[in-house]
Every structure is written in C-alpha cells, then in structure tokens.
Amino acid sequence: MARDIIVGKTYKHISGNYYRVICIANDSENDDGLEPKQLVIYESLGKKRSFWARSYELFNEKVNKKKDQDSMQEYRFELIDDEIQFGDSDK
C-alpha cells in the first residue's frame, strides 16, 4: 500500500539532502483522458535553495536495495522530524 506524501513536511533523500514538500500538482500534459498524473513540488533546504518536481510515484518509491545497498532508508524520500537544523545538506 502506498503511503501519503504530506504537504509542508520535510523529507530526507537517500543522498542525505533535505527537502520540504510545497504542494501536490496535476500534470497538465496528461492527454490520455484519465485522471491527471500527480506531481510532488518540493524545495531543497540546503544553502542553494531550488524547486523541483517529481512524479508522485517516483517520490514515493522504495529504495532498490540491490542498487543502493548502503542505504538505511526504506523509501527514496523519508519523512523526518521537522526539528532538524538545515543549511549544509545541499551542494
């Protein structure tokens, strides 16, 4: 079962960088007549602030343990405690 991505919360990427989810958006390029594909819009919380978009499915995917053997995370983006101090995590 897929987990919900929570707007306004902070997530840690398997790379060690931190990101805050800004909103969940609909992809306007969906032309198959079905429900629009959802995108997670998020910002980096390091020194160099930037905004990113990733499909909901990819944001929510589990870590491939064969590829990322050293990762202790279950998901590519893990929900974390918002009390962590930011500023050094991003390049």
Secondary structure in CASP SS format (residue, H / E / C, confidence):
PFRMAT SS
TARGET T0000
AUTHOR 0000-0000-0000
METHOD secondary structure of the structure
MODEL  1
M C 1.00
A C 1.00
R C 1.00
D C 1.00
I C 1.00
I C 1.00
V C 1.00
G C 1.00
K C 1.00
T E 1.00
Y E 1.00
K E 1.00
H E 1.00
I C 1.00
S C 1.00
G C 1.00
N C 1.00
Y E 1.00
Y E 1.00
R E 1.00
V E 1.00
I E 1.00
C E 1.00
I E 1.00
A E 1.00
N E 1.00
D C 1.00
S C 1.00
E C 1.00
N C 1.00
D C 1.00
D C 1.00
G C 1.00
L C 1.00
E C 1.00
P C 1.00
K C 1.00
Q E 1.00
L E 1.00
V E 1.00
I E 1.00
Y E 1.00
E E 1.00
S E 1.00
L C 1.00
G C 1.00
K C 1.00
K C 1.00
R C 1.00
S C 1.00
F E 1.00
W E 1.00
A E 1.00
R E 1.00
S E 1.00
Y H 1.00
E H 1.00
L H 1.00
F H 1.00
N C 1.00
E C 1.00
K E 1.00
V C 1.00
N C 1.00
K C 1.00
K C 1.00
K C 1.00
D C 1.00
Q C 1.00
D C 1.00
S C 1.00
M C 1.00
Q C 1.00
E C 1.00
Y E 1.00
R C 1.00
F E 1.00
E E 1.00
L E 1.00
I C 1.00
D C 1.00
D C 1.00
E C 1.00
I C 1.00
Q C 1.00
F C 1.00
G C 1.00
D C 1.00
S C 1.00
D C 1.00
K C 1.00
END
